[in-house]
Amino acid sequence: MVEEFSVRGKRILVIAEGRLVNLSAAEGHPAAVMDMSFANQAWRPSGHGQRGHIETRVYDVPRSIDAEIARLKLDTMDVAIDRLTPAQEEYLGSWQTGT
C-alpha cells in the first residue's frame, strides 16, 4: 500500500503505512540477521544504566562491540575467519574507496 501526502508543496510517498518495508511488504530478514541486529540494539552507551535517561537520538555502536557480536555469532556457527589485512582495514575505513 502506498499513500501520498502533500507537505509544503512536496509529495511524500509512504509505503506500508510507514512500517519497516522489508517486514511488512516483503519477506523480511532471516533470524540469523535479526538476532545480530537485536544484539547491537541491546548495547547501551556508557554512563547509561538500566534506569538512566538515554537521549532520543541515533547512537553509533562502537566497532569493538559490533565486532564482538559478530565473533560470538560466528562462534555459535563453528565458523572461524582470518584477521583482516592492513589493506582490508584501510579499505573498510575509507569512504573514498569501496562502497
Contact map, one row per residue, 1 for C-alpha under 8 A:
111000000000001110000000000000000000000000000000000000000000000000000000000000000000000000000000000
111100000000111110000000000000000000000000000000000000000000000000000000000000000000000000000000000
111110000000111010000000000000000000000000000000000000000000000000000000000000000000000000000000000
011111000011110000000000000000000000000000000000000000000000000000000000000000000000000000000000000
001111100011110000000000000000000000000000000000000000000000000000000000000000000000000000000000000
000111111111000000000000000000000000000000000000000000000000000000000000000000000000000000000000000
000011111111000000000000000000000000000000000000000000000000000000000000000000000000000000000000000
000001111100000000000000000000000000000000000000000000000000000000000000000000000000000000000000000
000001111110000000000000000000000000000000000000000000000000000000000000000000000000000000000000000
000001111111000000000000000000000000000000000000000000000000000000000000000000000000000000000000000
000111101111100000000000000000000000000000000000000000000000000000000000000000000000000000000000000
000111100111110000000000000000000000000000000000000000000000000000000000000000000000000000000000000
011110000011111000000000000000000000000000000000000000000000000000000000000000000000000000000000000
011110000001111111000000000000000000000000000000000000000000000000000000000000000000000000000000000
111000000000111111101000000000000000000000000000000000000000000000000000000000000000000000000000000
110000000000011111111001100000000000000000000000000000000000000000000000000000000000000000000000000
111000000000011111100000000000000000000000000000000000000000000000000000000000000000000000000000000
000000000000011111111000000000000000000000000000000000000000000000000000000000000000000000000000000
000000000000001111111011000000000000000000000000000000000000000000000000000000000000000000000000000
000000000000000101111111000000000000000000000000000000000000000000000000000000000000000000000000000
000000000000001101111111110000000000000000000000000000000000000000000000000000000000000000000000000
000000000000000000011111111110000000000000000000000000000000000000000000000000000000000000000000000
000000000000000000111111111110000000000000000000000000000000000000000000000000000000000000000000000
000000000000000100111111111100000000000000000000000000000000000000000000000000000000000000000000000
000000000000000100001111111000000000000000000000000000000000000000000000000000000000000000000000000
000000000000000000001111111100000000000000000000000000000000000000000000000000000000000000000000000
000000000000000000000111111110000000000000000000000000000000000000000000000000000000000000000000000
000000000000000000000111011111000000000000000000000000000000000000000000000000000000000000000000000
000000000000000000000110001111101100000000000000000000000000000000000000000000000000000000000000000
000000000000000000000000000111111100000000000000000000000000000000000000000000000000000000000000000
000000000000000000000000000011111110000000000000000000000000000000000000000000000000000000000000000
000000000000000000000000000001111111000000000000000000000000000000000000000000000000000000000000000
000000000000000000000000000011111111100000000000000000000000000000000000000000000000000000000000000
000000000000000000000000000011111111110000000000000000000000000000000000000000000000000000000000000
000000000000000000000000000000111111111000000000000000000000000000000000000000000000000000000000000
000000000000000000000000000000011111111100000000000000000000000000001100100000000000000000000000000
000000000000000000000000000000001111111110000000000000000000000000000000000000000000000000000000000
000000000000000000000000000000000111111111000000000000000000000000000000000000000000000000000000000
000000000000000000000000000000000011111111100000000000000000000000001000000000000000000000000000000
000000000000000000000000000000000001111111100000000000000000100011001000000000000000000000000000000
000000000000000000000000000000000000111111110000000000000000000000000000000000000000000000000000000
000000000000000000000000000000000000011111110000000000000000000000000000000000000000000000000000000
000000000000000000000000000000000000001111111000000000000000100000000000000000000000000000000000000
000000000000000000000000000000000000000011111101100000000000000000000000000000000000000000000000000
000000000000000000000000000000000000000000111111000000000010000000000000000000000000000000000000000
000000000000000000000000000000000000000000011111100000000000000000000000000000000000000000000000000
000000000000000000000000000000000000000000001111100100000000000000000000000000000000000000000000000
000000000000000000000000000000000000000000011111111111000000000000000000000000000000000000000000000
000000000000000000000000000000000000000000010111111100000000000000000000000000000000000000000000000
000000000000000000000000000000000000000000000001111100000000000000000000000000000000000000000000000
000000000000000000000000000000000000000000000001111110000000000000000000000000000000000000000000000
000000000000000000000000000000000000000000000011111111000000000000000000000000000000000000000000000
000000000000000000000000000000000000000000000001001111100000000000000000000000000000000000000000000
000000000000000000000000000000000000000000000001000111110000000000000000000000000000000000000000000
000000000000000000000000000000000000000000000000000011111000000000000000000000000000000000000000000
000000000000000000000000000000000000000000000000000001111100000000000000000000000000000000000000000
000000000000000000000000000000000000000000000000000000111110000000000000000000000000000000000000000
000000000000000000000000000000000000000000000000000000011111000000000000000000000000000000000000000
000000000000000000000000000000000000000000001000000000001111100000000000000000000000000000000000000
000000000000000000000000000000000000000000000000000000000111110000000000000000000000000000000000000
000000000000000000000000000000000000000100100000000000000011111011000000000000000000000000000000000
000000000000000000000000000000000000000000000000000000000001111111000000000000000000000000000000000
000000000000000000000000000000000000000000000000000000000000111111100000000000000000000000000000000
000000000000000000000000000000000000000000000000000000000000011111110000000000000000000000000000000
000000000000000000000000000000000000000100000000000000000000111111111000000000000000000000000000000
000000000000000000000000000000000000000100000000000000000000111111111100000000000000000000000000000
000000000000000000000000000000000000000000000000000000000000001111111110000000000000000000000000000
000000000000000000000000000000000000000000000000000000000000000111111111000000000000000000000000000
000000000000000000000000000000000001001100000000000000000000000011111111100000000000000000000000000
000000000000000000000000000000000001000000000000000000000000000001111111110000000000000000000000000
000000000000000000000000000000000000000000000000000000000000000000111111111000000000000000000000000
000000000000000000000000000000000000000000000000000000000000000000011111111100000000000000000000000
000000000000000000000000000000000001000000000000000000000000000000001111111110000000000000000000000
000000000000000000000000000000000000000000000000000000000000000000000111111111110000000000000000000
000000000000000000000000000000000000000000000000000000000000000000000011111111110000000000000000000
000000000000000000000000000000000000000000000000000000000000000000000001111111100000000000000000000
000000000000000000000000000000000000000000000000000000000000000000000000111111100000000000000000000
000000000000000000000000000000000000000000000000000000000000000000000000011111110000000000000000000
000000000000000000000000000000000000000000000000000000000000000000000000011111111000000000000000000
000000000000000000000000000000000000000000000000000000000000000000000000011001111100000000000000000
000000000000000000000000000000000000000000000000000000000000000000000000000000111110000000000000000
000000000000000000000000000000000000000000000000000000000000000000000000000000011111000000000000000
000000000000000000000000000000000000000000000000000000000000000000000000000000001111100000000000000
000000000000000000000000000000000000000000000000000000000000000000000000000000000111111110000000000
000000000000000000000000000000000000000000000000000000000000000000000000000000000011111110000000000
000000000000000000000000000000000000000000000000000000000000000000000000000000000001111111000000000
000000000000000000000000000000000000000000000000000000000000000000000000000000000001111111100000000
000000000000000000000000000000000000000000000000000000000000000000000000000000000001111111110000000
000000000000000000000000000000000000000000000000000000000000000000000000000000000001111111111000000
000000000000000000000000000000000000000000000000000000000000000000000000000000000000011111111100000
000000000000000000000000000000000000000000000000000000000000000000000000000000000000001111111100110
000000000000000000000000000000000000000000000000000000000000000000000000000000000000000111111110010
000000000000000000000000000000000000000000000000000000000000000000000000000000000000000011111110000
000000000000000000000000000000000000000000000000000000000000000000000000000000000000000001111111110
000000000000000000000000000000000000000000000000000000000000000000000000000000000000000000011111111
000000000000000000000000000000000000000000000000000000000000000000000000000000000000000000000111110
000000000000000000000000000000000000000000000000000000000000000000000000000000000000000000100111111
000000000000000000000000000000000000000000000000000000000000000000000000000000000000000000110111111
000000000000000000000000000000000000000000000000000000000000000000000000000000000000000000000010111
